[in-house]
């Protein structure tokens, strides 16, 4: 057995106290040092952590950024997200393939570079974009493809030329206005936990991740849940295609995020917090760790926070590894526990039984920032922004066909029309609100307000100009959902494949009018029968465009009545023969 491998596994598992709930950290660390988590490594990890080989292998094979096989010294992952691609994304991909002499999914003959596709990397406003060994690269136009490859092969430090920008277009008065670190927390510690929760309820703060659940009520449920040990989790797994506001928040005001977590800990009676950071944002980890160290040095974290006897609270960062489903809170909790990111049945809800079976409050990055500001400035101040039922401001990730893509903090209640005017997107044929799990909105509805009572969103706004092929984007999003389904339940695992297949048939001119009813009915079935939020929203790209852009589908249909077969048996035989590697056998009558 490889002695180096043995030592690496022993060192890594020792650092986490041989805690099997830290399996994600273990396998990520091993891959970072050795390039992969081999079958031999899996056996050793299972032995050291006292778990089964199946559990370890299940984790390694679940996450996109983990691998059992060695890849190139440099792994280039280019985003397939319609927003991250930008208008020149496909040209960039072709240029990179030509420069490397390989296709996607392949490694160069010298073993130096592996080329892969990946999902949204949170750089939709700066595409084409991707990752190189976990480092975000932005603005990789076809003209700059050669510069990228040269940096990868000869001088990795030159990748700094592709460093992403914050692209903060408009600061608002709440999240990005700037505040003295600890101001909200110190004020909270002069209040009772019940009064902190009451302040949030008065402010009418609702979750900024998209679901819009009242934050004060969530914290109250967690505080009242049975059990001495409780946990606060910050969901920084910003995987919804078209969303990147949390990346900017974490880069500009990380101390405000952590302050919100500490404040939540005080309110619900928790002593430990976990920030779950998506694998694509690994470049932020060092900065976040330094921020945590600074907060500890100022007694804003740790023992007797701010000198308040009896309130101890600290935070650790849990890295993800490329799984969209982990944005769903119960799947995120599974990942924090060291397992596959598989959603759990609810009830019980996390506030009753979450991380390690403990009462857990899971909140979005932006939500926690708002909570800290509300306690600092007061509920009335916060409620002065927005509408009666949608108080405060909202951060919007704006990308697509507009003049000024980037991050905007604007009051809730602004109309889609006014947002388009702000970002230079007048003339759009559609806006994708809330990412592919949200809705495509047509111009006739641009007068609607962005709010919980109007058009709700987690913050993603993708503008589609008049020259864009909407159905091409819908197809890309559906293929994304097929890839990202955890596979646990049949409606999501199979239903999304059927939806995608039928959509692509229609786009290829092989659809008939009855197919539209088939799509509508199947969308409803998948949404109602799926186990978690992924499956319950995955049909939305088709469902909402069928509702608002039906003419696009009808223009692709044949004039048949549905009784004429559109299935090409000979073509299917050729495809099957290629897959099986043998010629078909024809039998004479």
Secondary structure, 3 states (H helix, E strand, C coil): CCHHHHHHHHHHHHHCCCCHHHHHHHHHHHHHHHCCCCHHHHHHHHHHHCCCHHHHHHHHHHCCCCCCCCCCCEEEEEECCHHHHCCCHHHHHHHHHHHHCCCCCEECCCCCEEEEEECCCCCHHHCCCEEECCEEECCCCHHHHHHHHHHHHHCHHHHHHHCCCCCEEECCCCCCCCCCCCHHHHHHHCCCHHHHHHHHHHHCCECCCCCCCEHHHHHHHHHHCCCCCEEEEEEECCCCCCCCHHHHHHHHCHHHHHHHHHHHHHHHCCCEEEEEECHHHHHHHHHHHHHHHHHHHCCCCECCHHHCCCCCEEEEEEECCCCHHHHCHHHHHHHHCCCCCCCCCCCCCCCCCCHHHCEEEEEEHHHHHHHHHHHHHCHHHHHCCECCCCECEEEEEEEECCCCCEEEEEECCCEHHHHHHHHCCCCCCEEEECCCCCEEEEHHHCCCEECCCCECCCCEEEEECCCCCHHHHHHHHHHHHHHHCCCCCHHHHHHHHHHHHHHHHHHCCCCCCHHHHHHHHHHHHHHHHCCCHHHHHHCHHHHHHHHHCHHHHHCCCCCCCCCCCCCCHHHHHHHHHHHHCCCCCCCCC
